[in-house]
Amino acid sequence: MAGKELKATEKTVLKHSRDGVLEQNLADGSAKKVSNKAEEAVLKTARPDDERFDKLKAAVLVVEDVKVKPLHR
């Protein structure tokens, strides 16, 4: 043991966030991404209601001129 220099193990911590898990080395300040979480999905923009209605109308799923009879007599 004389002449051998002892070295402490590096202290690493895991930081959890929405983006996944990040492993930080506190001894030298480095960080690396540990988890394989995919990047945030790109959401589609909403179509106007008129366009949806026109498509349903074209597919004959919506009937416009329907007369409703009252429930009471």
N, C-alpha and C positions, 0 to 999 in steps of 0.2 A: 504494500500500500504506500510505502514511502516513494515519492516521486510521481505517483499517479494523481492527476487532478480530477476530482469528482465534479460531475456536471449534473445539475438538476434537470429533470424532464421538463419539456416545454408545457406550459399551461395553455390548454385550448378550451374554449367554451363554444356552445352552440346557441345561436340566436335564431329564434323562430319568428317568422313574420308572414304576411300574406304572400310574399314573393317566394317563400320556401325557407329552407334551413341554410344558414350561413355559419361556417366554422371559422372562428377567429382565434389566431395565435396571439396571446397577450405578451409573449416574450419578445417577438419581433414586429408585431403589429400587422402581420399579413392576414388576409381573409380569403376564403374560397367557398364557392357554392357547393353544398353537399347534396341537396335534393335534386331530383329530376323533374321538378314541377314544370309544366309547360307554361309558356308565356300566356298572358291574359288574352282571352278570345276576343276577336273583333265582332261586335254585334252589328246586325244589319239595321239599316234605317227603316223606320216604320213607313208603310205606304199610306197614303191618304185614304180615308174611309170611302170616298167616292169611287176610287179605283177598285177597292174590294167589292163594293156593292155592284159595280158594273160587271165584274167577273162572275159574281154569283148570279146575277140577272141573266147573263149570257149562258150560263150553265143550267138555267131554268130551275134554280134552287130558291129563287125569291119571286113571289108573285105580288105585283103591285096593287091591282084593282080587285080586292077581295072585300065583299060586303059581309060584315059580321052581324049576326042576329043577336039581339039582346037576350040575356039569360032568363030574365023574368018575363012572365006572360001577362 
